[in-house]
Amino acid sequence: LPVGVTFGVGLGLMLVFVIAGRVLMRPWGIWFGWALQALLVATGIILTPMYIVGAGFAGIWVYCFITGRRIDSQKAAVRRAS
């Protein structure tokens, strides 16, 4: 791919990922994040090492998702107790 297109698409994806971080509070935001993670892994079709990078970021996403849910449930339990 031409360098300009590659950098343009990369910058566009970075912007979309930043926006995704801001919409996670909406009901569809979580699904949007999952779709972006799948897209990031799929970029390995174009550049093979992106499979590893995408899998790493997807692992971070899953860890944060699980940890966030656990923290939310602990907060809810504390609120119910008080």
Backbone torsions as a table, in degrees:
resi	resn	phi	psi	omega
1	LEU	NA	149.1	176.3
2	PRO	-62.8	148.6	-176.2
3	VAL	-59.5	-43.5	-179.2
4	GLY	-60.8	-42.1	178.5
5	VAL	-65.5	-44.2	-179.3
6	THR	-59.7	-49.0	179.4
7	PHE	-67.3	-37.3	178.1
8	GLY	-61.9	-46.2	178.9
9	VAL	-65.9	-41.3	179.1
10	GLY	-62.2	-44.9	177.9
11	LEU	-65.1	-38.5	177.0
12	GLY	-62.2	-43.1	178.6
13	LEU	-65.0	-38.5	177.4
14	MET	-61.6	-42.0	178.4
15	LEU	-63.1	-42.4	178.7
16	VAL	-63.1	-39.6	178.0
17	PHE	-65.7	-37.0	176.7
18	VAL	-65.9	-43.6	177.9
19	ILE	-62.3	-39.4	179.5
20	ALA	-59.8	-36.6	177.7
21	GLY	-63.9	-27.9	-179.7
22	ARG	-84.1	-20.2	-176.3
23	VAL	-102.6	9.3	-177.9
24	LEU	-64.7	-19.3	-179.6
25	MET	-78.1	-16.2	178.6
26	ARG	-82.8	154.1	-177.3
27	PRO	-58.6	-35.8	-178.4
28	TRP	-85.3	-9.2	-176.5
29	GLY	-63.3	-38.0	179.6
30	ILE	-64.3	-44.7	179.5
31	TRP	-65.3	-35.8	176.1
32	PHE	-61.8	-42.5	177.9
33	GLY	-63.2	-42.2	178.0
34	TRP	-62.7	-41.6	179.6
35	ALA	-63.4	-40.2	178.4
36	LEU	-66.0	-36.8	177.3
37	GLN	-63.7	-41.8	177.9
38	ALA	-63.6	-39.8	177.7
39	LEU	-63.3	-41.5	179.4
40	LEU	-62.3	-43.0	177.5
41	VAL	-65.8	-38.0	-178.5
42	ALA	-67.3	-18.6	177.0
43	THR	-66.0	-9.6	174.2
44	GLY	-62.9	-19.2	176.3
45	ILE	-63.7	-36.5	-178.8
46	ILE	-83.7	-43.5	-178.4
47	LEU	-134.5	107.1	-171.5
48	THR	-51.0	-41.9	179.7
49	PRO	-61.1	-16.0	178.8
50	MET	-67.6	-19.9	173.4
51	TYR	-60.8	-43.0	-179.4
52	ILE	-69.8	-46.7	179.2
53	VAL	-61.7	-46.7	179.7
54	GLY	-62.2	-41.4	178.3
55	ALA	-65.0	-38.4	177.4
56	GLY	-62.4	-47.6	179.2
57	PHE	-68.3	-34.3	175.8
58	ALA	-64.8	-37.8	176.2
59	GLY	-63.1	-42.0	176.1
60	ILE	-62.5	-42.4	179.5
61	TRP	-59.8	-47.0	-179.6
62	VAL	-63.6	-44.4	178.7
63	TYR	-58.9	-47.8	-179.7
64	CYS	-65.5	-37.8	179.2
65	PHE	-63.0	-47.8	-179.2
66	ILE	-66.8	-44.7	-179.4
67	THR	-64.7	-40.8	178.0
68	GLY	-62.0	-42.5	177.4
69	ARG	-62.4	-41.6	179.5
70	ARG	-64.1	-44.2	178.9
71	ILE	-63.4	-42.1	178.3
72	ASP	-61.5	-40.3	180.0
73	SER	-70.0	-34.9	176.7
74	GLN	-67.0	-40.0	177.1
75	LYS	-63.3	-41.8	179.2
76	ALA	-63.7	-38.5	179.3
77	ALA	-65.1	-39.9	178.1
78	VAL	-65.2	-41.8	178.7
79	ARG	-63.7	-40.1	179.0
80	ARG	-66.4	-34.7	-177.8
81	ALA	-73.2	-25.3	-176.9
82	SER	-100.6	NA	NA
